[in-house]
Amino acid sequence: MDELGEDFVFINHDDAVADIASSKPAGHLRDISDFIDSISQELWQVNKTIHDNPELGYEEFIAHETLTKFMSSKQGWKVTPSAYGLATAWVAVYDSGKKGPVVSFNVEMDALDGIGHACGHNLIATASVAGGLAVGEIIKKGGLGGKVVLFGTPAEEGGGGKIKLLEAGAYKDYKVDINLLSHPGIVRNHAYMRTSAYTAFRAEYAGRAAHAAASPWLGINALDALVTAYNAVSVLRQQTMAGDVVQGHISDGGLRPNIIHAYAAGNFVVRADTQARLGELKRKVEACFEAGATATGATLTITHTQSYMDHVPNRLLADKYRVHFNGLGPEEPIPDNPALEEIEGRTMASTDQGNISYAMPSLNVGFAIPAGKGGAGPHSPDFAEAAGTRVAFENCLRVGKAMAAVAVDVLGDGELLERVKREWKEDIKQKTAWV
């Protein structure tokens, strides 16, 4: 290559990644990292207690007790247990006493029925608690104004705990400016997570019972109505778009084969990339259920049970996170490639953090932990086991450090916060224009 001109510089990608991985944190990131390292054993005990005692949504009593007791032991933190009428919700605040921004972290706690912490909420809780405590420490030592608030948010797994806190005014009461969260997986580390919009409903058909052999013409078959709707949904899938998902199961399919079924019911979920597309898809799905009623004469009742908005990530916060995360020297840095981030950060899963992102600028980052046996990802027993390992814990601490550094950036730079809010308002305006 000697014949090439001196203006050319060749960089080997592997060397560049190695340089990042070998770098050491600087500035407030170094102070944050040192502080979290100094309390890592305490955090490990908190993490292990939550992981080893999995609890379902709104029943996270051990996690609530563990976390509120831990936060209450930290100087300068004011803790409110069982907040906003929710037994397992809680709030912890570190207030500088001076005017400034309010940064916040959500702390998830619930597990999955039968398979424990198979979504890694113990790691999510630990990362947020570590990040929040570090921000409080920087406020105390660095003289920054503002507050940091931790929200203990129950029942992410279908219970919508964050939505209940939003509706109760929790985030408004504390005048929160931004909210931070993370999620483990077997994906690459990324700063730019987009989740799907989601709605769940129960469909019930009421018919009329009759003897299925002697006088079936006197009956109205509710199960036929539900099977017709189920098949219609299957046919609809041929015309759905990439990112559309319809899921369901029949929970009540009749009593005996010799009875025309007077009652049938099922639970169904519809997902799409955006709120606007979700509305369109849901109308088509509901038409399938109306077709079942029309075809059989059964009476249809649809009951909405839960909805989560898609998550709208804030790009400015994500950019800051990427820089800080890479500054901690991870083995797999996050590439500075927004187009790639859009792909790797996209998931068809849904979360009530999406609703948070429509109420304020939100950052929901993804981080890698070693896969369970057979490469199993979230919502599997093997992932629950993986979420309890020491290496998964260490990875979540790195995430907590980077999130804390983002929060400190916002506390110390009013101009950054204004830019974050302007971007958020424009993103939400575009998102809601077609709803």
C-alpha positions, 0 to 999 in steps of 0.5 A, a space after each residue: 500500500 506504499 504507493 497510495 498517497 499520504 492523504 489516505 488513512 486506513 482504520 481496521 474495524 477490529 482495532 477501532 473496537 479494541 481501542 474503545 473497549 480498552 478506554 477508561 471513563 473520564 470526567 463525571 462518568 469516571 466518578 459515576 463508575 467509581 461510585 457504583 463500583 463502591 456499592 456493587 456488593 450491596 446492589 448484588 444483594 438487592 438484585 439477588 433478592 428480587 431475582 430469587 423471589 419472583 412475584 407477579 404484577 401488583 404482588 411484588 411485596 418482597 421487591 417493594 420491601 427490599 427496594 424501599 428499605 435499601 433506598 431509605 438507608 441512603 443519606 439524603 433520599 426521601 422514600 414513599 412506599 405504597 405510593 399513589 394507591 398502589 401497594 407495591 409502587 414507590 417513589 424515592 427522591 434526591 433533591 438538591 434544594 436548588 432549581 434545576 431539571 428533574 431526571 427520573 428512572 423507572 424501576 420494574 419489579 414483576 416476574 412472569 407466572 411459572 417461569 420467574 424473572 424470565 424478562 430480567 426485571 431484577 436487572 432492570 431494577 438494579 440498573 435503575 437503582 444504581 443509576 439513580 443513586 449515582 446521580 444523587 451522589 454527583 448532585 451532592 458532590 458536584 453542586 448541581 441543581 435539580 432532582 433525581 426521582 426513582 419510580 417503583 413501577 409494578 406490573 409491567 407484564 400486562 398490568 400497566 403499572 406505569 400507566 396507572 402512575 401516569 394517570 394518578 399524576 405521579 410524573 406530573 407531581 414531581 415535574 419530571 423532565 426525562 425518564 430512563 429505563 433499560 431492558 436485557 436480552 440476547 440482542 446486541 447492546 443498543 441505545 435506540 429501542 422501539 417497541 410495538 403498540 399493543 392492545 388486548 381484548 376479550 371476545 365473548 359470544 352469547 348464543 342459545 343452548 339446545 340439544 345438538 342431536 335432537 333439536 340443533 335448529 333451536 340453538 345458536 352456536 356461540 362456539 361456531 361464532 368464535 371459530 368463524 372469527 378465529 378463522 377470519 383472523 387467520 385469513 386476514 393475516 395474508 393481507 397484514 403488513 410487516 410489523 402487524 401481529 394478531 395473537 389469541 386463544 380460546 379460553 371457553 369453548 363450550 361444555 359438552 359435545 352434545 350441547 349447542 354451545 351457549 357461550 364461547 370466549 377468547 383472549 386476543 392481542 393485536 400489535 403494530 409498529 405505531 399507534 396509527 397502524 394499530 388503530 387500523 389493524 384493530 378495526 379489521 380484527 374486530 370486523 372478523 369477530 363481527 362476522 362471526 356474530 353475523 354468520 351465526 346469530 350469536 351476540 358479540 361482546 368485546 371488552 378492552 383489557 389493556 393497551 400499551 403505546 409504542 415506545 418513541 426513543 429520544 435520539 439526543 438522549 440515545 446519542 449521549 448514552 452511546 458515548 457514555 456506554 462506549 466510554 466504559 469500555 464494553 467488549 461490544 460497543 454500540 456502533 455510531 450508526 443510527 440506521 443500524 440502531 433503528 434495525 437492532 433496536 426494533 422489537 415486536 414486544 410491547 411495554 408500558 414504557 411506551 406510554 411514558 414516551 408519549 408523556 415525556 422524553 424517554 430513553 429505553 436502552 437494550 443490553 446484552 446478557 449471555 443467552 440461556 441454554 439453547 440460546 433462549 431469550 426473554 420469556 423462557 425459563 432458561 433466560 430467567 436463569 441467565 438473568 440471575 448470573 453475576 455476568 448479567 448483573 455486571 452488565 446491568 451495572 454498566 448500563 446504570 452507569 451510562 444512564 446516570 451519565 446521561 442524567 447528569 448531562 441533562 442536569 448540567 446542560 439546560 440547552 441540552 434539555 431544551 433540545 431534547 424536549 423540542 425533538 420529543 415534541 416534534 416526534 410526538 406530533 408526527 406520531 399522533 398526526 394520523 391517529 
